Amino acid sequence: MKPGKSSAKRSPIVLVSPGIEKKGEEFGDMSISLSETYQIALMNAGAIPLALPASASRQVISECVSRCDGALLTGGEDLDPQLYSNGELPAKVRRTVTVTPDGGARDLREFLLIDEIFRQKKSLLAICRGQQVLNVALGGTLIADIAAQKPDAINHRRMDKRSHVVHQVRLVEGSLLSKVARKNSLGVNSTHHQAVDRVAPPLEVSAFSEEDGIIEGLQLKPEAVHSLPFLLSVQFHPERLADRYPEHQAIFRVFTQTCVLTRKTN
């Protein structure tokens, strides 16, 4: 940026929370993992994605949030059930849960990230695991395994078609997601075996599966005490559909536009 050029002209910076791999390819150390599809969708919307460091330091996370214009929570492994179930999951359900390989450090890091996003009032987009983390962080619970706990539900774990539409979700009339997509229903992919159960008090449902009612989107209630410029979470992966479906790229475009507007007013 040239000296004197307005900061409002620069691309918004979006802090992306990565996954964790048990072993990286080069040295075998614990490594961050981030699919390029998130980055491509953000860059196509005009944002610059930067990965959040693998740190659970409040100071580090706070400073990262202060330097960004918004944050994206990505998909990945399951949350530690102790965070929402009080150890009450049946053994057969508990065996279906695959927690992060860092022993839950990612869970803590993303809880801190969410807290800082609310404290500093930045925009937030949460995808798949991100929706689940957001709901638990704000006081909600999860269905630990849809197949075991909701046997009448459709198969939501279609890993064979992770970049293809496999079912429809109904968008709540007047919801943020319906306004962004400009539709009443949305074809989505589906690669999860967990889902939102009890919705956190500050949140409300914005989308649900037409076939079985599984919650597919959340947003802040209008009367929520702690407001944000933008908060949207989805259970599907729009970044894997954005290259072919404008309504999915629109999620990233509107999120990015809000990041720009927020920077102008802060």
N, C-alpha and C positions, 0 to 999 in steps of 0.2 A: 504494500500500500504506500503510495507517495505521501510525503509529509503534507499535512493539512487536509488530506482527503477525509471526508466524513466517515466515521466508523459504520454509519448506517448503510454505506455502499458495499461493505464487505459481505461475503457469504456468511450466513449464520453457522456457528460451530455447534455441533450436536455431540454430546458425550454418550458414547455407546458402551454399555456394560457387557463385557465379553464372557464367554464360558471359560471353563478350566479343563485342560487335558492332563491326564496323569503323567504322560511322558511326551515331550516335544520330539520332533524328528532329529534335531541336531545333537543335543547333549543328553536327552533323557530326563531333563528337569521338568517340574510342573510348568505348564505353559498356558498362556491365554489362547482362546480359540474364538474366532469371529468369522462367520460366513461372509463372503464377499457380496452376497445378495443384499444384505442390509445396507452395506456401504454404497452399492450401485443405486439402490432405490433412493437413498438420501442425496447422493450427488446429482442424480437426475432431477431431483426436486430443488436443487440449488444450494444444498447444505454441504458443509465439510465435516465428515465424521471423524472423531478421535476416540480411541479406546480408553476406557477408564483403567487406571493402574490396578493391579491385583493387590490392593491394600485395604485393610479394614481400619485404617487410621482416620478418625473423624476429621482431623486437621487437613489431611491430604484430600479427602473426598470433598470437604467444604471448599477448599481452594479450587479444585477441579470444576465444581459446580459454578463457582463465582466467575470463572473464565469462559463458561459456555453459555449458549443461548437456549438450550433445551437438552433433554436427555432421552435416550431410548433404552428400554429394558428388553433384552432379547430372550430367545428360547433356550432350552437346555434341559438338564436333569431335574429330578423332582426336588421339592423342598423337604427338609427334615420334618417328618410328621410330628415331632415333639413341639414344633412351633404352632400347631393348630389342633392337635388331637388329644393332648394330655396323656399320651401313651395308651389310648383306649382302642387303637385299631386292632381288629382280629388278626391273628398270626398269618392267615392265608392272604389277607389284604396287605399286611406289612411286607410280605415277601415280594410283592409286585413293585415296591418302591425302590428306585435307584437314585440315591442322593449324590450330590456333587463329590468328586474325588478329593476335594480339599478339606473334607470333614466339616462341611457347612460354612466355611469361611465366605463363600460366595453369597450365601443367604444373608449373613451379617452385613457384608459389604453393600448389598443392594437395599437392605433395610435402612442403612445409614444414608445411602444415596437418595432414597425416597424421602427420608426425613429432611435432608438438606434441600431437595427440590421444593418441598412445601415451605421450608423456612425462608428460602431465597426467592420463592415465587417464580420459578422457571416452568417452561412447558414440558410436558411428559407424554411420551407414547410408549405403551407397553404391549409386547407381543408374546403370545403363547405362555411360556413359563412366566414372562413378565407380568401378565394379567394375574396369574396365581400369586406371585410374590406381592404385587400391589394389594390384592385383596387381603392376604394374611397380614401384611404389615399394618393395614388400617383396621384390623380387628375381625376379619372374616375367616371362614374355614374352607376346606377343600374336600371334594370327593377324591379319595386317595387312589381309587381304581374304578373307572366307570364300568368295566365289564363285570367286576365282582359285586359292586354296590348298586349298580343300575342295570340289571340283566336285560331289561327291555329296550335299552338304548341301542342305537346303531353303532357300528364300528367306527370310532373316532380316531383310531390309530392306523391310518392308511399310509404307511411309510413307502409303499410301492408306488404311490402317486402323490408324493409330497409337493410337486410343483403343478398339480392339476386340480381342477374343481371336482369335488367328490360329493358334496351335499349343499343344500341351501340353508341360509339363515334368514330369519325374519328380523327386520330392523324396526325398532319401536318408533312409532310415528312421532316426529318432532325431535328425535334424539340427535345428538351431535353426529353420530355415524350416518344416520339417514340423510342429514344435510350435506355431509362431506361426499357421500357416494351418490347422492341424488337418486336414490332408489328406495323401494320398500322391502326388497329382498336382495340377497347377495349370494352368489355362488362362491364357495370357499374350499380350500384344501383343509386337511385335518390330520395332524400327526401327534396327537396327545392321548394319554390314557387317564389323565387327571383333569379336574375341572372345578370351577367355583361351586361351592355348596351354599353356605350362608353368606350372603353379601355383606361386606363391611358397612357399618353405619353411614359413613360419608358418601357411599357410592350407590348407584342405581343401575339396573340392567338396561342396556341399549340394544342388545341383540340376543337372539336365542335360536337354537337349532329347530327348524320347522318339524323335523321328524320326531324328536324326543324331548325338546324343551331344555336341553343342556345350554347353560349360559355361554354366549359367544362374544359378548361385548359389555363393557362397563364404562361409566362416566361419573363425574361428580354430580351430586344432587345440587339443584339450584340454591338450596338453602344451606349448603355445607358451610361450616364456620371458616374453614381454611380454603379459600378459592385459589385457582391457578389460571393463568392465561389460556391454557389448553391442557386437558387431560382426557386421553382416550386409551382404552385397552381393548385388545381383541384376542380371542383364543386361537385364531387361525394365523397363517403366515402370509400377509399381503406382499411382503418383499419378494416372494417366490412366484407371484402372479402379476406383479406390477408391469412387467415387460409386455404383457398381452391384454391386460384388463385395465382400462383407464380409471375405473372406480377404485381399484386397489392402489394405483399410483397416486390417486387423489388424496389418500390418507397421508402420504408423505408430503405431498405438495402443500396441503392446508396446515399440517404441523409445522413445516418449514416457514411458511408465510407468517404464522403466529410467532415463531421465534424472532423473525425480523421485526415485527411490530412491537414485540416486548422490548427488544433492545432499544428501539427508538424512544420508548416512554420511560426507560429506567435511567 
